Amino acid sequence: MSLYQIATLGSFSVLDDKGTPLNLSTRKQAALLAFLAMQPNKICRREVLAATFWGDNDEARARHSLSQALYDLRRCLGPQVVRSSGQMVWITKGTVTIDAGEVLRLAEDRSSEASLAADRLYQGDFLPGMELGQREFDGWLLTERERVRQAAHRSIGALLSAGGDALDGDELLRISRSLLRVDPFDERAHCRIMEAYARQGQRQMVVAHFNRLAADLDRELDVRPSARLLSAYESILRNIPAPGVPVFRIEDYVFVVEQIPHAVLVTDLNNRIVGWNWQSQQLLGFSKEEMVGRSPTTLHGDCGLADRIIDSALERGSWTGEVTLLAKDGQRCRQRRTVTPLFAPDGTRLGAFGQSLPSFAAS
């Protein structure tokens, strides 16, 4: 097992083998560590690193700054991780894993398991906001960011191309939305989303999604939907079955519940998140696209806590108590929370929703 896990997709963090986050003292140290970790089998020359990260300094100052940064990294990670000999610098193979490197590796594996793993790992752009104003580094960063994005696009797209028809509606929606995080205008993903709505008989959702996409294409790219996309949309509409006896689903409630003016999440019967409002994003940092399909365990870490809360809510009609949640930036947050079951008019349980009262404090 690696000594450290480096997260670079969507945000940056370093965790040790116990899951404890490490704090690097400067953004340049973080960028240097990521640069070295993306090249685990490549030995980097000191003059190359100095020019890449301190190219606006004279050679002597650049080399001194590099030596100081390497010293700080060794002090933080240990001398067995960041190594140097003479003019050469490298990271010892097997001591770190980096999510962006894993996405690149998984993209070479055509199996559905590898594609699903890449989908889970890709949470956003490589090293977002990590530009340093150094021409050599910023050029490398843009190239790597696009390379990782394209690898994620291939992996996630393969899930829809190869097995989309076999996926249930919720999984189809989740994977399609993941692909749109990589490429917001991927026609395949938009078609799959409309197909998922169509399977559920949600004609109005199909129409709303297409109209929203057409508006985005016009505003962002100044183009209209392609003939292929328009044909797919019309075909999907034609094949939506006629409405029968109304069937109430958790999705029917999500839109209304999300408008509660506090942080809210909605879960289905499998305790998977299907609703997540703007206040939740503001509070904990995760977007709705990042959270839909995941378990609330992502937020509090205790695998059994969510089930115990639901059981108590069902027994008493609701549950209220204090919980500790993990925000996207790694902070642990104490919150007072109320969880209430959601029922259809016929008494069928559909899921539950949790509401956080506005008492957010970082520990």
Secondary structure, 3 states (H helix, E strand, C coil): CCCEEEECECCCEEEECCCCEECCCCHHHHHHHHHHHCCCCCCEEHHHHHHHHHCCCCHHHHHHHHHHHHHHHHHHHCCCCEEEECCEEEECCCCEEEHHHHHHHHHCCCCHHHHHHHHHHCCCCECCCCCCCCHHHHHHHHHHHHHHHHHHHHHHHHHHHHHHHHCCHHHHHHHHHHHHHHCCCCHHHHHHHHHHHHHCCCHHHHHHHHHHHHHHHHHHHCCCCCHHHHHHHHHHHHCCCCCCCCCCCCHHHHHHHCCCCCEEEEEECCCCEEEECHHHHHHHCCCHHHHCCCCCHHHHCCCCHHHHHHHHHHHHCCEEEEEEEECCCCCEEEEEEEEEEEECCCCCEEEEEEEECCCCEEC
